[in-house]
């Protein structure tokens, strides 16, 4: 019988959970209720880059179809394998010409050595974001997601992610969230914001409680220090 190798997931455990719980009682309650979250990661940064471009502005099911078609053509998703395909074959997977050209440009830079993705592993988060954002089709939000779900950085909380902002509002019963409030939460939860993000994403699917109820539970958003 063929054994299926489980997909790797974002790594965290009791240490991170206990520290987040110490800093924020409302988040502690959510963590206890939700339990451990296993979010798949793509450790290969090049594959994650190409996948992120494919997934942009399309539904999850459509992404899976296009991505599987591309992987069928390439086998392992490497720069050399992508460059072995002509533009029209890549586009025929269900991609626009714009996305196709972005993919070919990034593959070309990696294959030529102009872009050394291995260097990014040793750089600070903001420098990784700066460098990735220079690539075609990659903005700050995508770079932040790559930091979490490929490079496995522990301290990323994306203000540009609408679901994360909604999850924060749900947790604290906030009708609105200002940038200053967001930054206060980010500072308090550092250096484990990526783990907190997993829970904010889960909470984003739940209704936001009334401000009155949240105020009864806890006066200000989450502080226990």
N, C-alpha and C positions, 0 to 999 in steps of 0.2 A: 504494500500500500504506500502510495506517495505521501510523504509528510509535507504539510503546508507550513512554511516558515512564517511566524507571525510578523506583522509589520512593526517596525520600531515606533515607539511613542515618546512624547515629550517627557523627559526624565524629571521627576520630583518625588518627594516622599515626606516622611514624618518631620524632618528638620524644617523644611520650608513651610509645611502646614502649621506647625506649632508656632513658628515665628509670625506668620500672618495672623494667626488667631490671637496671639499676644497683643498685636498692634491694633486689631480691629474686631470688636465683639460681634458686630453684625455680619461681617465676612466670616467669622468663625462659625456662626450659626448656619450660614449658607453652606460652608464646607462640610460641616457635620451632616447636613441634610442631603447634599448631593453626592458626597463621597469622592473617591479618587476618580479623576477624569483621565481617560486614555485617548489623547489626540495624536493621530499618526503624524510622523515627521518624514522628511525626505533628506537624509544626511548629505546626499550628493548635491552640491550647490548648483552645478550646471543644470542637472536635471530639474531641480526646483525652479531655477530661473525660466527655463523653457516651459515648464508646466504652468507657471504663473502667467506667462503671456497667453498661452492657450486658453486659460480659464477666464480671462478678462471679458466682462460684459456679456457673458452667456450663462444660461442656466446650468445647474450642476449636472443634470443628465446629458445635456448637449456637450458639456466639457468632457465627461467621461467617454462619450462616443468618439469625439475628435482625438482625445489623448490616446485612446487605445488604438485607433487607426494609425496615428503617428508612430507609436511604439512598435506596432506590427511592421512598419516599414524600416525603422531604424535598428530594431533589436535594442541593445543597450543604448540609452540616450546619451550619446557623446557628440562632441563637436565634429569629429571626423566622420561619424556615421551620418550626421545631418548634412554635412557638406557633400556627401556622396550622392545626395538626391538633388534632382533639379527643382527649380522653383515651383513649377506647375504640379509636380507630384506631391510636394508638401502642401500646397494650397488645396489640392483635391481631397485632403483629409477633412476639410470643412473649415479651413482658415481663410481669412481675408488676405489680400495681397500685402496689406500693411503689416499684419502680424507675421506673415511669412517672411517678409523682408527684415523685420526685427529679429526673428529667430536666426536667419542666415547671417545677419550682421554680428550678432553676439557669438555665434558659432565660429565665424571667421576670425574674430578678435581672440577668442580662446585658442583656436588652432594655431594661429600665427605667434602666439605668445604675447601679443599686445595686452591682453587681459589675463592676469594670473590670479585665478580665484583662490588658490591656496594661500596667498598673502592675506586675504581678508580674515582668515581665522585668527590672526594675531593682532588685529586692529581694534580700537575702541568702537563701540556701537555707532556713534555719530559719524565716524570716518567711514565705516562700512556703508552707512546710509548715503553719505555723500558720493562715494564711488559708484555704488550700484545705481543711484539716481541719474548718473550720467549716461547710462545705457538706454538705448531706444526701448520705449515701452515700459520702463521701470520708473515709478514715482516713489515718493517717500513711504506711502502706505505699503506698497508692495515690498519695498526694501525692509520695512519693519516686520512684515510677515515672514520674509526670508530669514531675518535674524532669529525669529522664534522657531519656525518650523523647519529650518535647515541647519542653521548654525547653533541652534539650541541655547541662545543667550537667555539668561534668567530674568533680566530686568527691563523688559520692553512693555510699555503701555501706550497704545496708539490713540492719540486724540482724533486722528482722521478716521477711525473705525466707528461707524455709527452704532453697530451692535454693542461694542464695548461701552460707549456713552450711555446707551439705553440700559445696559446691565447695571451700570453705576446708579442711574436714576431709579431703577427697580429696587436695588439693594437699600438705598437710603430714602426712598419715597420722595424723590425730588421731581418737581414738575419741569424744571430746567436745570441745566448744568453749565456753569460758566467755565471759561478756561482757567481762571484762578482757582476755582473749586477742584477742577480736574488735577491741576498741578499740586494742590495740597494733598490730595489722595495719592498721587503718584509718589510724592516725596515720602509720605508715611509708609507706603508699602515697599519701597525700595529696600533691598536689592532683589525683591522677588515679584516684580510686577508682571512678569510673563505668566507665572503661576496664577496670580490674581486674575489675569486676563482670561484664562480658561474658565474661571467661575463667572466672570462678567458676561462672557459669551453664553454660557448656560442660562444665566439669569435674564438675558435679553429676551428670551422666549416667554417670560412670565409677565403678567400685568403689573404695572407700576402701582404700588399701594398708595392710598391717599396720604397726603402730607400730614394730616392730623394723626393718622395711625402711626406713621413712622416717627412723628415727634413724640408720641407717647412712649414708644419703644426706646428711643434714644435721641437725645436733644440735638446733637450735631452729627454730621456724616462720619460715623465709624470710629472716632478717636477713642482710644482707651489708655493712651500714654499719659 
